[in-house]
Each structure stands twice: as structure tokens, then as C-alpha cells.
Amino acid sequence: MARGKKYKDISGKLEKGRAYSIEEALEFIKENKAAKFDESVEVHIRLNVDPKKGEEQVRGAVVLPYGTGKIKKIAVITSTKAKEAKEAGADLVGGEDLIEKIKSGKMDFDILTVTPEMMPKLAPAAKILGPKGLMPSPKTETVTEKIKETVETLKKGKVSFKNDNTSNIHQIIGKISFGSEKLKENFDAFTEAVKKSKPNAVKGKFIASVSICSTMGAGIRISSS
């Protein structure tokens, strides 16, 4: 993959083979901002799991203390909690009508939550939602009766995570403009949640490596604590 001059200049400032503390890495990112826009800060975690084994799949959720810096559109499918969902600030609220829109490919939202009684009706849309990472799941607490509480925590910065087919987890933890202290708190909350999500079927060391980068910046390996 071809890299631009700015990327190469930033990458060249990193000490080859060295793992940095999270504090050092965040300071480096702040001092070597590459873009004119407010770049996101991303965490990439490589896991010692077999993505082909169902019992080794990693899924979880965590409320980042300062959110991600991105305003997310939340949709709720329910036949019993529509009023609660609207009062909590959900952007889209519906029942079978919203399911039909999803089945036709209309998905103007970032997170989908559903009350349990609607899950059987949503099941036919799984092949559309699944590949986009939008299918609700009890493990990420997006299938729930607690719609008001769920929508409110999602608005505050709750994120769901899962491993991809290369055994990696990727998550935005904020914007460079947040500053190092807030980004570190978000980083700590996220990595702790990942550690707690270790499947019982996985033996030995769970996390192989952790790195962070900005949207346009080079990856920085983080030393294990």
C-alpha cells in the first residue's frame, strides 16, 4: 500500500521495534498531527483467538467516559417501548415498518436496539444487518427491555466491540482534540473491557498486541501493563 510523504515522515520519527507507553504514544500523536481536520484516535487489538471457532468469538460493550466524538444515530425496534425510546432520545423508533425498511436496504442509523419480542421478526434481516455489524445481540446489550437506559448510555458513549475474521478488534476512542488525559481514560476503559471479555475457551495469553494511531498517522505499538 502506497503511503504519503506526511505518513512516512511521522513513521520515521518512531523508534523501530520499540513499544511505547500509552502516555508517550498519545503525546506523539498530538505532536505529529498530520491532517487539518480533527483526526480520530483508533485502538487496534490483536487477540490470540481462532475467529473460525464460535466459542472463541469475542463480543462486549463499554461506556467510554468521554465518548468517541462522533454523534451516532440510534434506531429502536419495539412494540412496547416506543414512548420510552423517543423520550430517551432515539433517532428512529418503529416496529414491523422499520424492519421492512431494513429488509429493503434502508438503514439510516449507526446502532440498532430491539426489545426481545421483536427479535423473531427481525431475524429475516440478519443477513443484511450481520455483515454491517448492526445485528442486535444480548451480549452487546442491544437486545433489552431496558430501552430508556440503553439509549441514554449509547448517547453518552457506549460502544460495542467484537473480533473480526483476522482476530483483531478495532475501536475509535475519541478525537485528538480530546487531549491526552481524556483519551487515556477512554483507552483504559476500552482495553479493560476487552480483557474482561476473554472467552472461557481461550487458554493462555489473550491479548497478543495493542497499537494506536490517528486517522492519518502511523501505528504505535503499546507496551503491555
Buried (B, 14 or more C-beta within 10 A) or exposed (E): EEEEEBBEEBBEEBEEEEBBEBEBBBEBBBEBBBEEEBBBBBBBBBBBBBBEEEEBBBBBBBBBBBBBBEEBEBBBBBEEBBEBBBEBEBBBBBBEEBBEBBBEEEBEBBBBBBBEBBBEBBEEBEEBBEEEEBBBBEBBBBBBBBBBEBBBBBBEBBBBBBBEEEBBBEBBBBBBEBEBEBBBBBBBBBBEBBEEBBBEEBEEEBBEBBBBBBBBBBBBBBEEE
